[in-house]
Amino acid sequence: MKLFELNIEEAHQGLVEKEFTSEELTQAVLEQIEKKDKDIFAYLTVTPELALKKAKEIDAGIARGDQIHPLAGIPLAVKDNILAEGIKCTAGSKILENYIAPYNATVIEKLKEVGAIIVGKTNLDEFAMGSSGENSALRPTKNPYDLERVPGGSSSGSAAAVASNQCICALGSDTGGSIRQPAGFCGVIGLKPTYGAVSRYGLIAMASSLDQIGPVTKTVKDAKIVFEVIRGKDPLDSTSVESNVQNLKSNIQNLRIGIPKECFSEGIDRKVEKVVKEAIDKFVKLGASVEEVSLPHLPYSLASYYIIMPSEASANLARYDGIRFGFTKTNPKFQNPSNKTQNLIDGYFKTRGEGFGEEVRRRIMLGTYALSAGYYEAYYLKAQKVRALIKEDFNKVFSKIDILLMPTSPTLPFKLGEKTKDPLSMYLSDIYTVSINLAGLPGLSIPCGKINNLPVGLQIIGKPFSEELLFQVGQIFEQSNT
Amino acid sequence: MISKKEVQHIAKLARLSLTPKEAKKMEKELSSVLDYIDKLKEINTDDIQPISQITGLKNVIRNDEKYEKYEVKKERIKIRNKLLKLAPETKDGYLKVKSIIKKTTKNK
């Protein structure tokens, strides 16, 4: 086995047993990036010098006989909307193409503290808005399983990098499925933690009541290792909360699994449905009790999401004004000849009109419309009421079952360009993931099979702060497949 | 459905410049998304309390304290200078903003 193919656990063991050094491991990953990324485009920035310097420090510690954390010396990729001090952070947008992060996100601070090695920043849909990676202002990422297909999005680069062994693990962010859907499309593990479980400080904000940072990894155990480092209350994010690490031993025979009947009604690819249902049958064979449940408002979650998310995004993206940081556009046409200065408002129009890509502008427009006078009640308030109903649906279901199983995505990875002409068809890719963000629940996507060599993802959903149970159930499924 | 006039009005509110071609495309795309969103009307929400977040946290605020300590002040100046370096234009430690009020010569 090549060093870059290792998962976190294996790599850690190799480091502790001195089979190889962190420098050798990091070098192997950097060579894999050199070899693979010209076809896949998972990375926007690669930081070899910084990574190798840090790796040598870890190696020195190991040589001294230091006890090391499971993530120490492990090459990690970071989605390019999470700030790492001194490294460019573009959010996949022209408006931030030259922005150098002035500070570390809390998750980066925590990962650095345990000795993880950042090898680079990964590609994404601009400002994490998209389900295919094609909205990156720089270039689209390709699916490692088929270069003509999309890797999913918006954490396109993180999922593709893990799947093509261009890192050992990665960080993504998930607002409506942006970790889980690409993880499903690329055949890797992705966790969207409970809202508030992980600090959002230093994550470039899209929709603040929905955004969460989470791991993208090769195994469920690895996702748990990363999650346990990044979780916890942070004074710099007032919406973060301390969650207790549950020490539970779940027994599959006592596990009550619910299958929402609304998931298999319309719009799902029948081949995907078959693979997901076979995975569910496996749980039955393992001894779990499986029952059909109903989430009556689930079919309305995407409509509610496409009001709430753009509304919050339109407010969050107001900060890109061309004055404090980022791209600025001065157009001589707008200059006032009497004093040779440009008018303030014209600067806004130009900077934002040219700095933002199509999808970002579309969502800003949609959000501004939903919040504008005369439409607020009909759209925004209505969507918030439906959000309350969706949350209540989940509360009810979780009073009688432990976890829900759902497909991660209704389709297989689609071809590049297939859905870019019709925004609504692209939005429908998130039909099974957005409700989890609206309700603030944790969701874990794991690979559950393949169709013509294309991966299918299974989503495991639990009550708030039940990540530990999700990891255990995920591991049971993972082991039953090997 | 959204009209051309509304698209122009919203673009103005959002401070986005749109070419006539972009505005036309936006009109079509937003209309199709809004048509889909209209399915929310099927649900009766008369007695439902809206939620804007799910953790139930309320107004987390910090103490309103003055930073007197020299070290804290020094640290804050360092951060300020770092952030100012990211700005396209600065002058004397401030952000430079385009003119808002027209310069006029004083009449005596």
Boltz contact constraints between the chains, C-beta under 6 A:
constraints:
  - contact:
      token1: [A, 102]
      token2: [B, 82]
      max_distance: 6.0
  - contact:
      token1: [A, 102]
      token2: [B, 83]
      max_distance: 6.0
  - contact:
      token1: [A, 195]
      token2: [B, 54]
      max_distance: 6.0
  - contact:
      token1: [A, 196]
      token2: [B, 55]
      max_distance: 6.0
  - contact:
      token1: [A, 209]
      token2: [B, 53]
      max_distance: 6.0
  - contact:
      token1: [A, 238]
      token2: [B, 60]
      max_distance: 6.0
  - contact:
      token1: [A, 303]
      token2: [B, 37]
      max_distance: 6.0
  - contact:
      token1: [A, 303]
      token2: [B, 39]
      max_distance: 6.0
  - contact:
      token1: [A, 303]
      token2: [B, 40]
      max_distance: 6.0
  - contact:
      token1: [A, 306]
      token2: [B, 37]
      max_distance: 6.0
  - contact:
      token1: [A, 323]
      token2: [B, 95]
      max_distance: 6.0
  - contact:
      token1: [A, 323]
      token2: [B, 97]
      max_distance: 6.0
  - contact:
      token1: [A, 324]
      token2: [B, 87]
      max_distance: 6.0
  - contact:
      token1: [A, 325]
      token2: [B, 86]
      max_distance: 6.0
  - contact:
      token1: [A, 328]
      token2: [B, 88]
      max_distance: 6.0
  - contact:
      token1: [A, 339]
      token2: [B, 103]
      max_distance: 6.0
  - contact:
      token1: [A, 341]
      token2: [B, 99]
      max_distance: 6.0
  - contact:
      token1: [A, 342]
      token2: [B, 98]
      max_distance: 6.0
  - contact:
      token1: [A, 344]
      token2: [B, 98]
      max_distance: 6.0
  - contact:
      token1: [A, 344]
      token2: [B, 100]
      max_distance: 6.0
  - contact:
      token1: [A, 347]
      token2: [B, 98]
      max_distance: 6.0
  - contact:
      token1: [A, 348]
      token2: [B, 15]
      max_distance: 6.0
  - contact:
      token1: [A, 349]
      token2: [B, 15]
      max_distance: 6.0
  - contact:
      token1: [A, 349]
      token2: [B, 17]
      max_distance: 6.0
  - contact:
      token1: [A, 350]
      token2: [B, 17]
      max_distance: 6.0
  - contact:
      token1: [A, 352]
      token2: [B, 15]
      max_distance: 6.0
  - contact:
      token1: [A, 352]
      token2: [B, 16]
      max_distance: 6.0
  - contact:
      token1: [A, 353]
      token2: [B, 16]
      max_distance: 6.0
  - contact:
      token1: [A, 353]
      token2: [B, 17]
      max_distance: 6.0
  - contact:
      token1: [A, 361]
      token2: [B, 16]
      max_distance: 6.0
  - contact:
      token1: [A, 364]
      token2: [B, 14]
      max_distance: 6.0
  - contact:
      token1: [A, 365]
      token2: [B, 10]
      max_distance: 6.0
  - contact:
      token1: [A, 368]
      token2: [B, 10]
      max_distance: 6.0
  - contact:
      token1: [A, 368]
      token2: [B, 13]
      max_distance: 6.0
  - contact:
      token1: [A, 368]
      token2: [B, 14]
      max_distance: 6.0
  - contact:
      token1: [A, 369]
      token2: [B, 10]
      max_distance: 6.0
  - contact:
      token1: [A, 381]
      token2: [B, 50]
      max_distance: 6.0
  - contact:
      token1: [A, 382]
      token2: [B, 40]
      max_distance: 6.0
  - contact:
      token1: [A, 384]
      token2: [B, 50]
      max_distance: 6.0
  - contact:
      token1: [A, 384]
      token2: [B, 51]
      max_distance: 6.0
  - contact:
      token1: [A, 384]
      token2: [B, 52]
      max_distance: 6.0
  - contact:
      token1: [A, 385]
      token2: [B, 45]
      max_distance: 6.0
  - contact:
      token1: [A, 385]
      token2: [B, 48]
      max_distance: 6.0
  - contact:
      token1: [A, 385]
      token2: [B, 50]
      max_distance: 6.0
  - contact:
      token1: [A, 386]
      token2: [B, 40]
      max_distance: 6.0
  - contact:
      token1: [A, 386]
      token2: [B, 43]
      max_distance: 6.0
  - contact:
      token1: [A, 387]
      token2: [B, 51]
      max_distance: 6.0
  - contact:
      token1: [A, 388]
      token2: [B, 48]
      max_distance: 6.0
  - contact:
      token1: [A, 388]
      token2: [B, 51]
      max_distance: 6.0
  - contact:
      token1: [A, 423]
      token2: [B, 29]
      max_distance: 6.0
  - contact:
      token1: [A, 424]
      token2: [B, 32]
      max_distance: 6.0
  - contact:
      token1: [A, 424]
      token2: [B, 33]
      max_distance: 6.0
  - contact:
      token1: [A, 424]
      token2: [B, 36]
      max_distance: 6.0
  - contact:
      token1: [A, 440]
      token2: [B, 54]
      max_distance: 6.0
